[in-house]
Amino acid sequence: MNTNCLSNPVRFTAGIWTIQSSIFPENSASLALHEKCGFRTVGRRERIARMSYGPWAGCWRDTILVERRATTE
């Protein structure tokens, strides 16, 4: 998978200084990809995402919050 969009250095441009993503805990591939691209786990958000389809339909789900901060360069 091409990780260019995630691994390019985040810079202080247009007022953007952090990028955040919420990932379902069982999505180990996405968690590993984000970690490889410099994201760090900030925390777990409990019952924040409600599924509308599939086997989890109608269920509130936890997500893992990851972020990557801008460099000061």
C-alpha positions as CSV (number, residue, x, y, z in Angstrom):
1,M,0.0,0.0,0.0
2,N,1.2,3.5,-0.8
3,T,1.8,5.4,2.4
4,N,2.9,8.7,0.8
5,C,-0.2,10.7,2.0
6,L,0.3,9.5,5.5
7,S,4.1,9.6,5.8
8,N,5.0,12.9,4.2
9,P,6.0,15.4,7.0
10,V,3.1,17.4,8.4
11,R,4.1,21.0,8.3
12,F,2.6,24.2,9.8
13,T,0.7,25.2,6.7
14,A,-2.8,26.7,6.4
15,G,-3.0,26.5,10.2
16,I,-2.9,22.7,10.3
17,W,-0.7,21.4,13.1
18,T,-2.2,18.0,13.8
19,I,-4.0,15.2,11.9
20,Q,-6.2,12.8,13.8
21,S,-7.9,9.5,12.9
22,S,-10.3,7.2,14.6
23,I,-9.9,3.5,14.0
24,F,-11.8,0.5,15.2
25,P,-9.7,-1.5,17.7
26,E,-9.9,-4.8,15.7
27,N,-8.5,-3.1,12.5
28,S,-4.9,-4.0,13.2
29,A,-3.8,-3.4,9.7
30,S,-4.9,0.3,9.8
31,L,-3.4,0.7,13.3
32,A,-0.1,-0.7,12.0
33,L,-0.1,1.5,8.9
34,H,-0.8,4.7,10.9
35,E,2.0,3.8,13.4
36,K,4.4,3.1,10.5
37,C,3.6,6.6,9.2
38,G,4.4,8.3,12.5
39,F,1.0,8.5,14.2
40,R,0.8,7.8,17.9
41,T,-2.1,6.4,20.0
42,V,-3.7,9.2,22.0
43,G,-6.5,7.2,23.6
44,R,-9.6,5.2,23.3
45,R,-13.0,6.8,22.7
46,E,-15.7,4.7,24.3
47,R,-19.0,4.1,22.5
48,I,-18.4,7.0,20.0
49,A,-19.2,5.4,16.7
50,R,-22.6,3.9,15.9
51,M,-22.7,1.3,13.1
52,S,-25.5,1.5,10.6
53,Y,-24.8,-1.7,8.7
54,G,-23.3,-5.2,8.9
55,P,-23.1,-7.4,12.0
56,W,-22.5,-4.4,14.2
57,A,-25.6,-2.5,13.0
58,G,-27.2,-0.5,15.8
59,C,-24.3,-1.0,18.1
60,W,-22.2,1.8,19.6
61,R,-18.5,1.1,19.1
62,D,-15.2,2.2,20.7
63,T,-12.5,3.7,18.5
64,I,-8.8,4.2,18.9
65,L,-7.7,7.8,18.5
66,V,-4.4,8.3,16.8
67,E,-2.7,11.6,15.8
68,R,0.4,13.0,14.1
69,R,1.7,16.4,15.0
70,A,3.4,18.9,12.7
71,T,7.1,19.4,12.8
72,T,8.4,22.8,13.9
73,E,10.8,23.1,11.0
